[in-house]
Amino acid sequence: MTRLLGRSPQTIHTKVKRGTVTQKRKQSVNGKTYLYFRDVYSAAAGQAAYDPLHEGTGRQPKWVNSKDFIDWADERLLSERWSPDAVVGYAERHKLFCEDLIPCTKTLYNWINAGLMRTKNIDLPEKVSRKPHKAFEPGPRRRKILGKSVEERPQKVEDREEWGHWEINTVVGPHGEEDPALLTLVERHSRFEWLILIKNQTSQVVYQAITQLINSLGEEAERLFKTFTSNNGSEFSSLTKAVSSVAEVYFAHPYSSWERGTSENQHRLVRRYIPKGESLARYTQVDIDRIQQWMNDRPRKLLGYATAHEVFVKAWKNEQKTA
């Protein structure tokens, strides 16, 4: 029997002993009542005897022993505004805690949902559902394309394997093009972000900001910038002229923001610090530099939990070696 059940004799003996109960049976014969007693096994009785003996035993939830990780994670989530996935990935990549104490991303979300951490769901902007976009369908254009179409962009730009290809865009305030704005540049391979505060969104100011940036970089600009991808806003009507000496420019189809998806995703990070509807007049370039540094020093899952700054610097050094 023990071999058939795959258990030791002692285990079976203990189980039977705990579950054995005495049953009483009455039987009447010729006006007399006789009592009979017999021992039988009851699974329910065995379980009832087992449970009190094993209260508090067994494997404890991971969070019970993960206080140090939880405190560290709360600091990253609340003070540095990392995502839960970035927290888990960074901790694993840098081996900051024992492997048994680091939860998976889903488990960390469960801990937040269960109220086991100081971080609450309201502190996680990325939990807001994303709206699906419609695929681009060729048809009549409601806005003129300012230059080469994104369809002409080389495949090496599409696959992100080569460094030096940028998307350029703007983040605007509540009052349109006359309000202060952000000129944003993101490198497609590393997701490295460049934020420049400009006094308004007119084409002249954008042109001046870009030419000033290129001039400040000198000979390095030609290696740093290979292509730009932009939308067809009037603020970029002089973009091709501004960068003609260093890079090619490609324009996305009108009303097709997903063709500049990297830029759009980066703007969601900017909006964590500068909500929509808030004027940029209250910000200085120093304030913007702090936001830029936070974006570039934030671990990213798509970069293997490295930071954009790390990937950018590595690619830049490789570019200098091959020059």
N, C-alpha and C positions, 0 to 999 in steps of 0.2 A: 504493500500500500504506500509506504513512504517513498519508494522508488518511483511509483506511478505518479504521485503528486509532486515529486521533486522537492520535498521538504524533509527536514530531519525528524526522527521519531519524537524527540523532545518537543518540537514545535507542535506536532499533531496532538501529542498527549496534553499539552497545556491548553490548546484550543478546545479539545473535547472536554477537559475538566472544567474550564470556565463556562462552557455552554451547556453543561449537564444540569438538568433540573429534575426535581422529584415531583411526579404527578400522583394525585390521590384519586382513586376511583371507588365509588360506592356501588354495591350490588345487593339487592334484596332477594332472599330465598326463604320461602315458607314463613313469611312474617319477620324474618330476622335480617338485619342489615350488616353486611360485611364490608370492611374497608381493605382496599388493595393499594399498595404503593409500588411505583416503578420509576426507574431512572431513564430519562430520554434526553436526546440532544436537541437544543433549540438554538438556531443561528442568531435569532434576535436577542436571546439572553446572553449569548457569548459576546455580541457586539456591545450590549449594555454594560457588561462587566469590563470590557476592554477600554471603552472611551474614557472613564474617569482616571484610569491608570496612565493615560498618554496625553492628558491635557498639557499644552505648552511644549510638547515635543514635536519633532519633525523639522523640516526646512523652514527657516524664517524668510519673510520677504526681503528682497535685496536692499530695499530702502532702509531697513532697520540698521544695517551696518554701514550705510553709505552717507553718513552725516557730513563728513568732510567734503565728499563730492557734491552733495546737495548745496552746501554753503558756497562752494566755489562756483557751481552752476548758477545759483541765484545771483551772484555778483556779476557774472558775465551777461546773464539775461536782462537784469534790471539796470545795471550801471553802464554796460558797454553795448547793450541792445543786440546781442548776438541771437541767432535763431537756435532752437533746441538741437537741431541737427549739427550746426556748427560747434556747439558746446561738446556734444558727444564725439564728433569726429576729431576735434582738436585734442581732447583729452586722450583719445586712443592713439593718435599720431605721435604725440609727445610723451606718451606713457606717464601721465601725471599721477595716475592712481592705479592701484591693483586692478587687473583686468576683471576680477570678480565683482568689483564695486562700481564699474561703469555700465549703466544700462544702455540698451539700444535706444534709438530715437523714439520709437513708438512707446516704449516703456516710460521714457522721460515725459512725454506728453501725457501719459496716463497718470503719472505722479502729480503733474500740474493740475489735471482735471480733478484728481481726488483730494486736492487741497493739502498735499504733503509738503509743499514748498511755499516760499514767500511769493514766488512768481505766480500770477494769475493769467487766465486766458486773455484778459483785456490788455495785458502787457505784451502780447504776441501779435503784432500787426500782420505777420505772414499767414495767420490762420484765416484771414478774410478770404473768402472764396474768389477764385479768379474767373473772370468772364471769358468764355470762348470767343474767338474772333472768326469772322467769315473769311474764307479763302478768297484770294484776289481773283477776280474774273475780268479778263480783258474786255474793254468796252469804251464808250465815250469818256473822255477826260473832262472833269470839271475845273481842272487847274493845269496850267502849262508846266511841263517838266523843264527845269532850268538848265539841264545839261545831259550828260550821258546817263542812260537809264541803268538801274541796278541790275537789269537783265544782262548787261554787258560786263558786269563785274567778273574778274577772273575766278576760276574755281578755287584757287589757293586762298582767296579771301573768304569764300563760302565755308571751307572746311576748317578754318581757324588754325591751321598748322603753322602758317608763316606769321611771324611777328611784325608789327608795324602798320596794321590796318585799323583805322579808327572810325567810329561813328560820332557824329557831331549833332548837337541838339541844344535846345534852350529850356530852362525852367522859368516860367513867368509868374508875376504877381497878379493881384486881382483886377488891376486897371489896364491891362493890355500892354501894347508895345511901348508906351511912354513910361511905364513903371520900371524900376530896376529889375534886372533879370540875371539868371545864371547861364553862362555859356558852358556847356558840358561836353567833354571829349572822353570817350572810353575806348581803350585798345581792345580789340576783339579777342585776341589770343589770351591775354593775361587778365582781362577785365579791370585793368588799371584805370582809375578815374582822374580826370583833370577838371577842376571847377574854377571858373573865372567869373567874378562879379562884374557886371557891366551896368552902366547907368540907364540904358534902355535897350529895347530889342530892335531898333532900326538897323537897316542894312549897313549904314555908314558906321555905326558903333561896332557892330559885329565884325565888319571888315577891319577896322582899326585894331580891335582886340586880337584878331588872328594874325595880322601882319606883325604886330608888336611881339607876339609870342614867337613867331618864326624868326624874326630878327634877333631876339634875345638868345636863341639857341645857336645862331651862327651856322657853321658847317655841319653841326650835329643834326640839324633839322631834316636834312635830306635822308639821313639814315633812320631817323625817328619816325618820320611820316612817309608812308608809301602810298596809301589811299585814304580818302575820306568818303563816308557814306552819309548823306544828309536827306532831310525832307525837302519839300518844295516851298517852304515858307519864304515870304518876301525878304526876311532877314538874311537869307543865304543867297540872295541874288548875285552877290559879288564874291561868293566863296571860291569859285573856280579861279577868278583873277587873283585872289589873295594867296592861294597856295600853288599857283601854276608853276612856280620855280622848283617845287619840291615833291609834289604829289598829284595823283589823278583824283578826280572827284566824280562820284556816282550818286544819282538821285533816286530815291525810292518812288514808287508809284503814288499818286495822290491818294490820301485817305487809307494808307496801308502801313500803319505804324508797326505791324509785326515784322515788316522787312528791315526794321531797325530795332529788333527785339532786345538786343543787349542794352542799348541806350534806354529803352522804356523800362526795363527791369531795374537798371541803376537808378532811375528817377524815383522808383518806389522806395529805395533806400534813402534818397535825399529827403523825401517827404516825411520820413520819420522825425526829422529835425525841423523841417520847414513845411508845415501842413498847407494844403491847398487853401487859397483864400487869404493867406498871410502875406503881407507886403515884405519885400526884401529890403526896403529902405532902412529897416532897423538893424541890418546885418553889415558887418565890415568884411573885408577880404580875410582878415585874421579868423573871424568866425567861420567863414567858408572853408578856410584851410583846415580847421579842426574837423569839420564834417568830412572833408576829403581824406584826411588821415585815417579817420575811423573806417571809412569805406575800404580803403586800401590795406588796412591792417586787420581786416575781419576774415577769419578762416572761411573758405568756400568749399562746399562739397564737390562742385564740378572741377575744382583745382586739386582734388585729393586732400582737402583741408589745409592746403597751403594758403597763404594770403596773396592777394593780387600784387602787392608790393614785392614779395619774394619772387614770384614768377616773372614779373616785369624786369627786375634787376638781373635775373639769370639770363633772360632772353637778350637784354641789352648788352651784357658782357659777351655773349656768344656773337652778337652782331658786330661788336668791335673787333673780335678776334678774326672774323672773316673779311673785315674791311681791307 
